[in-house]
Amino acid sequence: MWQYLVIFGCLSVSVPAPAVEQGRSCVFLTSSRNSKKMEEGLVNGTIQYCAHTNCCVGFFRIIEGQPVAELQGCKMVVGGCLDPVCFTSTTHVDYIRCECSSNLCNGNITWSAEEKQPQLKHSSYSADDKQRLSLPEESLTSLCSCHMSKQSDMDLTSMELQQIVGSGHFASVWQGSYQGTTVAVKVFPTWCRQEFTAEREVYGLPHLVHSGIAHFLGAGRKSDSGDCVLLLELATCGSLSSFLSKNSSDWTTTLKLAQSLSEGLAYLHSDFYRHGVHKPAVAHRDLSSNNVLVRDDGTCVLCDFGSSTILRSCAGPHSWQRYMVNAQGQVGTLCYMAPELLDGCVNLSSGWCLIQGDVYSLGTLLWELLMRCSDLFIGGPVPEHRLPYEEELGASPSLEQLIIHVSERRERPSVPKHWQQGLHDILLDSWDHDSDARLTAQCARDRLVSLPPCCSI
C-alpha cells in the first residue's frame, strides 16, 4: 500500500511570529460560521498559537481522491495526543481527521489513498428527515451461526393502499388495510431490497415484541410490481417530530411519552434467553424524533431499523460483544449523534460503544420532549418545537459545525435553570461526553419512573 505525505502549501508561506508565542503552533484554517475556533489561541495569518492545549487538529474532505483541508487549528478540548505526526483516521463519508503534538503538524498529514472509506450515502425514510447518513450495503449480515427465525412471505392479495403518509429515498409509507385491519404499509421498490432485508431481519428477531417497539405484522412482495413490503401497526399520531411540532403537553403526558420511549430502547438493548431462544441486543443507531412514532394512547414506539446493528451471541447471554454484524462506518441523523460518532473516535466493532451512542441520542430526544411541556414553563410561553442544536446552529447544521460544538467544545442543548435537579441529572448523565459514564437506557427509564407524577419545578 502506497503512503502519501500530503503537504499543504500554506506551510511554505513565511509568517512573522507574534511577539509572544502561546504554546503549540498549528496550521489554521476555518470558515466564518466556525469563528469560535479563533478563541483557542492567537491567530496570525495561517498560524494559530494555542492557549490551552498542546494538540493540533485537522479535518479534511476527500475531493477527487485527494484530501482538502476544511478545518485546522488548535484542539478545542484539553486532552492527550502523543503522536507528533498527523496520522489520519476516517470519520464519515469523504472525511478524514487527524490530531498531533508537534508544531504545524496538522498541515502535514500521512494518509493512504487506498485506505478503505465507509461507503455511505444520504438517505431518508421520512419526508422531513434532516441530514441522515446510512449504509447502502447490507448492514445486518450475521458473523456467527446463531438462532434465526425462518421468515415466510405473507399473502398480500387482500392488502390495499389507501393514502401515503410519508416517503423517502428508500421507501414510502402508506396507510392501508390488510384483512380488514388498518395498518401501516412500508413499500420498498425492487432496487432497495437490501434495505428491506436489513429492517425485516431486526423485526423478525425472537422475542422482539414490546409495547415500546412498533408491532411487526409481517412482510411480503406485491404481486404486480415485485416491491417489498413491511406491514406494521399504524401509529395514528405520526412521528414524534410531527407530534411535537403540533402539540405542547402537560407534565403527565410528557412523562408518559418519555417513559415509554426509554422503556422501548431499554428492551431493544436487552440481551436474554427465554424458552431456549436468544433475543440479542440491538443498537438502533439512528434514534431521532422522525424514527419514533406516537400512538393515540400517548405512548412512544421505536421504528425504522434500517441502520441498526444486531449484537449476536453464540456462547451465552453475556458474550454478545464478540459477535456482531458489520458495523463499519458511522450512521445516523447528525444532530442526534454522540460526539464520539461525530468525530470518528469510536471503536465500531464494540457493541457497547454503539449501545451508548443510542443513550446519547435518547438524552437529546428527552430534551426535545421536555422543551414542549407546558408545566415546565408556567408563567411564560412554551418554546416552539426545535431539534437539538437548532437554536445554536440553525435547522441544518453541518458535520463540521457539530464536531466543533458537540465534540470539541462539549456543548449540549440548553436546559432551563429553573427545572428541578432530577431533570437536569437525567439529561446530563445521558449525554455525558464519556460514553462509559452515561446512563444505560434502563437506568434512564428507572430515573424517569422515579420522578413525581405531578410536575414540581
Phi and psi in degrees as a GROMACS rama.xvg file:
@    title "Ramachandran Plot"
@    xaxis  label "Phi"
@    yaxis  label "Psi"
@TYPE xy
-79.1692  137.149  TRP-2
-105.404  138.802  GLN-3
-118.542  132.743  TYR-4
-98.807  110.148  LEU-5
-96.3795  119.404  VAL-6
-114.963  118.671  ILE-7
-82.8456  142.244  PHE-8
-62.1511  -21.0682  GLY-9
-63.1603  -19.2785  CYS-10
-74.6927  -18.5544  LEU-11
-84.6369  -6.18079  SER-12
-86.027  129.736  VAL-13
-80.7822  120.22  SER-14
-118.245  125.965  VAL-15
-62.1917  136.11  PRO-16
-74.3256  148.492  ALA-17
-69.3078  166.736  PRO-18
-61.4679  -40.1404  ALA-19
-124.031  117.384  VAL-20
-84.9805  128.602  GLU-21
-105.851  97.8348  GLN-22
68.1092  -152.173  GLY-23
-61.1388  142.499  ARG-24
-105.992  132.398  SER-25
-129.344  149.08  CYS-26
-61.6689  136.936  VAL-27
-120.138  129.242  PHE-28
-155.166  127.065  LEU-29
-153.295  173.826  THR-30
-111.022  167.338  SER-31
-61.8139  -31.4187  SER-32
-73.4444  -15.0617  ARG-33
-115.297  42.9766  ASN-34
-65.5114  -16.3785  SER-35
-62.6179  -20.5584  LYS-36
-60.591  -25.2687  LYS-37
-63.3766  -25.4596  MET-38
-71.7297  -12.8221  GLU-39
-85.4338  0.556092  GLU-40
163.527  163.816  GLY-41
-64.706  133.253  LEU-42
-110.515  131.466  VAL-43
-132.146  97.994  ASN-44
67.9544  -116.376  GLY-45
-103.013  17.4404  THR-46
-122.939  137.627  ILE-47
-119.533  133.237  GLN-48
-103.359  113.451  TYR-49
-69.2653  135.973  CYS-50
-94.3673  -25.4034  ALA-51
-128.495  -5.72748  HIS-52
-141.852  163.664  THR-53
-105.896  9.13782  ASN-54
-114.222  139.195  CYS-55
-103.397  151.425  CYS-56
-137.965  152.138  VAL-57
-146.09  141.193  GLY-58
-121.133  131.856  PHE-59
-130.689  143.631  PHE-60
-106.561  135.799  ARG-61
-84.3001  114.49  ILE-62
-123.305  119.211  ILE-63
52.4767  41.8147  GLU-64
81.2024  4.91219  GLY-65
-127.803  143.335  GLN-66
-77.0612  131.742  PRO-67
-120.644  125.396  VAL-68
-65.3248  133.174  ALA-69
-116.875  -26.647  GLU-70
-154.312  124.079  LEU-71
-141.669  147.931  GLN-72
159.598  -161.927  GLY-73
-76.6771  142.605  CYS-74
-64.7946  137.766  LYS-75
-85.9069  -11.969  MET-76
-119.808  130.53  VAL-77
-66.5669  127.303  VAL-78
-173.48  168.174  GLY-79
-75.8128  141.336  GLY-80
-150.626  98.4896  CYS-81
-82.8254  -26.5517  LEU-82
-79.6548  124.873  ASP-83
-74.0233  -15.0053  PRO-84
-101.819  141.988  VAL-85
-88.7806  80.6146  CYS-86
-79.0421  135.039  PHE-87
-90.9629  156.49  THR-88
-135.066  147.507  SER-89
-76.9091  135.782  THR-90
-106.843  -63.2443  THR-91
-133.246  -179.945  HIS-92
-54.1862  123.94  VAL-93
65.2306  18.4281  ASP-94
-125.812  140.548  TYR-95
-130.314  160.848  ILE-96
-140.279  149.169  ARG-97
-149.505  156.007  CYS-98
-142.31  152.129  GLU-99
-159.576  171.814  CYS-100
-128.721  39.2517  SER-101
-136.002  160.083  SER-102
-60.8464  130.584  ASN-103
60.8231  18.3316  LEU-104
-67.974  -23.5114  CYS-105
-78.4845  2.50139  ASN-106
-96.2798  -18.9324  GLY-107
-112.374  102.133  ASN-108
-106.799  141.541  ILE-109
-99.0287  114.329  THR-110
-141.392  138.749  TRP-111
-97.368  123.63  SER-112
-65.2754  -20.2505  ALA-113
-97.1351  3.11229  GLU-114
-60.1698  133.38  GLU-115
-67.375  126.218  LYS-116
-100.671  144.918  GLN-117
-66.6095  131.569  PRO-118
-85.6887  86.8713  GLN-119
-109.457  157.236  LEU-120
-149.24  156.718  LYS-121
-72.1755  137.571  HIS-122
-151.202  166.7  SER-123
-156.409  145.684  SER-124
-105.991  -32.8171  TYR-125
-97.9911  147.967  SER-126
-61.8362  -31.2473  ALA-127
-111.138  25.6643  ASP-128
-62.8839  146.434  ASP-129
-118.714  117.262  LYS-130
45.4322  71.8882  GLN-131
-109.403  142.795  ARG-132
-115.982  136.475  LEU-133
-148.494  160.39  SER-134
-85.3409  131.847  LEU-135
-82.4201  -23.3767  PRO-136
-83.543  160.669  GLU-137
-58.4959  119.081  GLU-138
-95.9537  3.3963  SER-139
-129.346  57.5247  LEU-140
-102.484  116.293  THR-141
-67.587  139.467  SER-142
-96.6785  2.18847  LEU-143
-149.094  163.972  CYS-144
-90.0829  85.0499  SER-145
-103.307  173.025  CYS-146
-64.8875  130.6  HIS-147
-136.831  136.344  MET-148
-73.9206  138.679  SER-149
-71.7407  131.728  LYS-150
-116.036  118.702  GLN-151
-98.3692  147.846  SER-152
-70.4708  144.444  ASP-153
-83.8497  154.627  MET-154
-82.6823  111.868  ASP-155
-98.0639  17.812  LEU-156
-56.683  -38.67  THR-157
-89.1669  4.6702  SER-158
-78.0917  137.732  MET-159
-128.073  135.32  GLU-160
-94.3026  128.174  LEU-161
-107.772  -52.046  GLN-162
-153.613  144.791  GLN-163
-79.5768  138.076  ILE-164
-118.286  -8.49559  VAL-165
-176.142  153.606  GLY-166
-151.533  156.96  SER-167
-157.408  -163.169  GLY-168
-68.6719  -38.9629  HIS-169
-96.6834  -29.4955  PHE-170
-155.066  160.829  ALA-171
-117.998  147.968  SER-172
-116.529  128.554  VAL-173
-120.361  150.413  TRP-174
-84.7598  131.684  GLN-175
-148.164  -171.59  GLY-176
-133.567  147.46  SER-177
-141.057  117.243  TYR-178
50.887  42.0084  GLN-179
84.2762  -1.15203  GLY-180
-105.987  135.326  THR-181
-73.453  129.195  THR-182
-138.568  166.363  VAL-183
-96.5327  133.476  ALA-184
-118.891  115.01  VAL-185
-100.027  115.322  LYS-186
-108.066  121.011  VAL-187
-104.668  125.175  PHE-188
-63.0987  162.257  PRO-189
-58.0086  -32.0441  THR-190
-77.8987  -2.44634  TRP-191
-109.508  33.688  CYS-192
-63.1799  -36.6605  ARG-193
-62.8056  -42.026  GLN-194
-65.909  -39.0458  GLU-195
-61.3043  -46.9341  PHE-196
-62.292  -40.538  THR-197
-61.3723  -47.0199  ALA-198
-71.9279  -37.0127  GLU-199
-62.6512  -36.7017  ARG-200
-64.2361  -39.4337  GLU-201
-65.3774  -50.1562  VAL-202
-60.3205  -27.6907  TYR-203
-87.6392  3.23488  GLY-204
-63.2814  147.46  LEU-205
-59.7401  139.257  PRO-206
65.0103  14.8447  HIS-207
-85.6854  58.4283  LEU-208
-125.127  115.27  VAL-209
-156.335  150.518  HIS-210
-64.0066  -21.114  SER-211
-95.3619  8.23446  GLY-212
-126.529  134.11  ILE-213
-52.1159  132.765  ALA-214
-73.6986  120.329  HIS-215
-89.5321  124.384  PHE-216
-99.1847  -24.1633  LEU-217
151.086  -179.019  GLY-218
-146.755  158.06  ALA-219
-174.693  -163.706  GLY-220
-129.916  143.154  ARG-221
-73.6381  131.106  LYS-222
-68.9767  -29.1451  SER-223
-79.7409  -36.5175  ASP-224
-115.872  -18.0121  SER-225
80.8888  2.81327  GLY-226
-61.0558  145.712  ASP-227
-86.9627  143.681  CYS-228
-134.654  135.083  VAL-229
-110.673  132.179  LEU-230
-103.63  125.06  LEU-231
-132.843  163.325  LEU-232
-61.6937  150.438  GLU-233
-95.0201  116.117  LEU-234
-89.6598  107.34  ALA-235
-68.5439  -20.6221  THR-236
-88.9342  0.347034  CYS-237
77.541  -159.499  GLY-238
-73.0699  158.049  SER-239
-61.3532  -37.054  LEU-240
-59.8552  -47.0541  SER-241
-64.4348  -41.6259  SER-242
-61.1692  -46.6057  PHE-243
-69.2517  -31.2188  LEU-244
-69.9793  -23.3544  SER-245
-102.533  -21.1935  LYS-246
-135.126  137.853  ASN-247
-98.2013  162.829  SER-248
-136.039  154.445  SER-249
-78.2321  177.825  ASP-250
-63.3596  -41.9717  TRP-251
-61.7555  -44.4917  THR-252
-66.5678  -43.0047  THR-253
-62.018  -44.3699  THR-254
-63.9582  -37.3869  LEU-255
-64.7906  -42.827  LYS-256
-62.0116  -45.7764  LEU-257
-66.4975  -43.3458  ALA-258
-65.6288  -43.9655  GLN-259
-66.7972  -34.8049  SER-260
-62.8998  -48.4067  LEU-261
-69.1237  -34.0133  SER-262
-64.886  -41.4761  GLU-263
-62.6707  -42.4318  GLY-264
-68.2546  -40.4278  LEU-265
-59.9173  -39.8084  ALA-266
-69.6288  -40.2044  TYR-267
-58.5936  -39.109  LEU-268
-77.6139  -14.2842  HIS-269
-69.2408  151.624  SER-270
-134.374  115.2  ASP-271
-156.273  164.731  PHE-272
-110.832  137.944  TYR-273
-145.492  127.044  ARG-274
55.3285  37.7386  HIS-275
76.437  8.22435  GLY-276
-119.631  137.448  VAL-277
-94.1249  128.188  HIS-278
-102.794  108.315  LYS-279
-77.3699  159.954  PRO-280
-69.4065  148.285  ALA-281
-130.964  128.523  VAL-282
-93.2623  123.889  ALA-283
-67.3453  -49.8728  HIS-284
73.5577  1.07033  ARG-285
-149.101  48.1343  ASP-286
-70.5577  125.546  LEU-287
-156.696  168.624  SER-288
-71.4221  -10.0488  SER-289
-83.129  -20.8523  ASN-290
-106.326  19.4986  ASN-291
-124.455  132.426  VAL-292
-107.107  158.142  LEU-293
-119.92  123.074  VAL-294
-79.4189  166.225  ARG-295
-71.9061  -10.4256  ASP-296
-89.1391  5.4404  ASP-297
82.678  20.6269  GLY-298
-110.897  156.135  THR-299
-96.9912  148.79  CYS-300
-134.591  141.238  VAL-301
-80.5481  146.112  LEU-302
-149.062  -177.082  CYS-303
58.0711  81.4127  ASP-304
-103.917  23.8149  PHE-305
-66.3269  -22.0145  GLY-306
-103.743  4.43874  SER-307
-72.6488  158.839  SER-308
-121.132  124.217  THR-309
-88.6487  129.147  ILE-310
-103.831  94.4194  LEU-311
-86.8996  156.209  ARG-312
-136.943  134.092  SER-313
-112.586  -3.81169  CYS-314
-120.959  6.16186  ALA-315
139.716  164.455  GLY-316
-69.9684  -11.3175  PRO-317
-109.572  12.2665  HIS-318
-120.629  25.2949  SER-319
-65.8546  -22.0711  TRP-320
-60.6151  -24.3154  GLN-321
-82.9398  -16.6623  ARG-322
-131.966  109.012  TYR-323
-145.154  165.652  MET-324
-76.2771  173.292  VAL-325
-61.197  116.374  ASN-326
-124.089  33.1797  ALA-327
-77.1394  132.231  GLN-328
92.2874  140.502  GLY-329
-77.4987  143.335  GLN-330
-133.981  162.256  VAL-331
132.603  175.768  GLY-332
-91.9397  125.018  THR-333
-53.7953  -47.1761  LEU-334
-72.2714  -6.65742  CYS-335
-105.64  0.492114  TYR-336
-82.6479  138.529  MET-337
-64.2422  152.372  ALA-338
-58.2687  -37.9888  PRO-339
-68.3381  -23.9313  GLU-340
-83.1755  -36.0123  LEU-341
-60.8431  -46.4114  LEU-342
-96.3077  4.77077  ASP-343
79.4182  7.73714  GLY-344
-91.5794  65.0279  CYS-345
-149.355  145.741  VAL-346
-86.6717  102.595  ASN-347
-72.1778  -6.73961  LEU-348
-89.336  -0.431787  SER-349
-97.1702  114.442  SER-350
-60.1627  -36.5027  GLY-351
-61.7049  -40.1744  TRP-352
-61.7529  -41.1879  CYS-353
-68.4235  -40.8053  LEU-354
-60.6667  -45.5635  ILE-355
-72.5783  -24.0829  GLN-356
-62.3736  -37.5213  GLY-357
-62.0884  -37.9032  ASP-358
-66.116  -39.0022  VAL-359
-57.4745  -47.4369  TYR-360
-60.3086  -38.6669  SER-361
-58.824  -42.8995  LEU-362
-58.7428  -43.4257  GLY-363
-67.178  -34.9061  THR-364
-67.4174  -40.4535  LEU-365
-62.8526  -40.9546  LEU-366
-59.6596  -44.4801  TRP-367
-59.1021  -41.0623  GLU-368
-66.532  -50.0952  LEU-369
-64.1962  -31.0292  LEU-370
-69.9744  -7.86942  MET-371
-110.702  17.8313  ARG-372
-92.6282  116.389  CYS-373
-64.8679  -32.3466  SER-374
-71.8958  -12.7285  ASP-375
-92.4261  -0.184747  LEU-376
-134.453  43.002  PHE-377
-63.5192  132.299  ILE-378
90.1005  -0.263601  GLY-379
-150.485  169.914  GLY-380
-72.7594  147.438  PRO-381
-77.3824  129.106  VAL-382
-59.1084  148.992  PRO-383
-62.4532  155.982  GLU-384
-62.4299  130.237  HIS-385
-134.377  145.889  ARG-386
-76.5653  160.375  LEU-387
-54.6592  131.276  PRO-388
71.014  6.03541  TYR-389
-65.8464  -39.1776  GLU-390
-65.577  -38.4232  GLU-391
-83.117  -36.6194  GLU-392
-120.407  -2.23873  LEU-393
94.7387  175.056  GLY-394
-71.1497  -28.4761  ALA-395
-132.522  70.7918  SER-396
-66.3369  147.62  PRO-397
-80.8093  164.897  SER-398
-57.8983  -42.1724  LEU-399
-59.7983  -46.4122  GLU-400
-61.7873  -42.7574  GLN-401
-69.9548  -36.6755  LEU-402
-59.5592  -45.4745  ILE-403
-66.3844  -47.6785  ILE-404
-72.1243  -46.0476  HIS-405
-90.0331  -44.7278  VAL-406
-89.5576  -49.7805  SER-407
-74.4872  -49.2718  GLU-408
-89.5745  -11.9162  ARG-409
58.7014  36.1226  ARG-410
-80.3346  154.275  GLU-411
-135.877  165.072  ARG-412
-53.8925  143.6  PRO-413
-70.9228  127.417  SER-414
-106.431  122.532  VAL-415
-53.1579  133.958  PRO-416
-66.8634  -25.0665  LYS-417
-80.9901  -6.61866  HIS-418
-67.1032  151.006  TRP-419
-62.0324  153.566  GLN-420
-61.3537  -32.0168  GLN-421
-59.8423  -39.2804  GLY-422
-67.4696  -44.5336  LEU-423
-55.7569  -45.9596  HIS-424
-64.804  -41.5657  ASP-425
-60.8675  -45.7775  ILE-426
-67.1417  -49.3346  LEU-427
-62.0563  -38.3863  LEU-428
-79.1225  -15.765  ASP-429
-85.2284  -36.0206  SER-430
-108.722  26.1396  TRP-431
-51.1944  143.179  ASP-432
-62.8394  -34.3712  HIS-433
-85.2271  113.307  ASP-434
-60.946  -33.33  SER-435
-69.7286  -21.812  ASP-436
-88.5062  -8.3679  ALA-437
-71.0014  157.857  ARG-438
-62.9057  163.56  LEU-439
-87.0761  164.916  THR-440
-61.1558  -37.3616  ALA-441
-65.1889  -40.3493  GLN-442
-67.4155  -39.0723  CYS-443
-60.7885  -42.3149  ALA-444
-61.3578  -44.8435  ARG-445
-62.8065  -38.8794  ASP-446
-67.5054  -38.4585  ARG-447
-64.0426  -39.8988  LEU-448
-64.2308  -31.6204  VAL-449
-77.9771  -9.88538  SER-450
-69.6632  150.627  LEU-451
-64.6241  145.294  PRO-452
-66.4467  -24.0773  PRO-453
-108.872  133.084  CYS-454
-61.2928  130.066  CYS-455
-133.867  98.973  SER-456
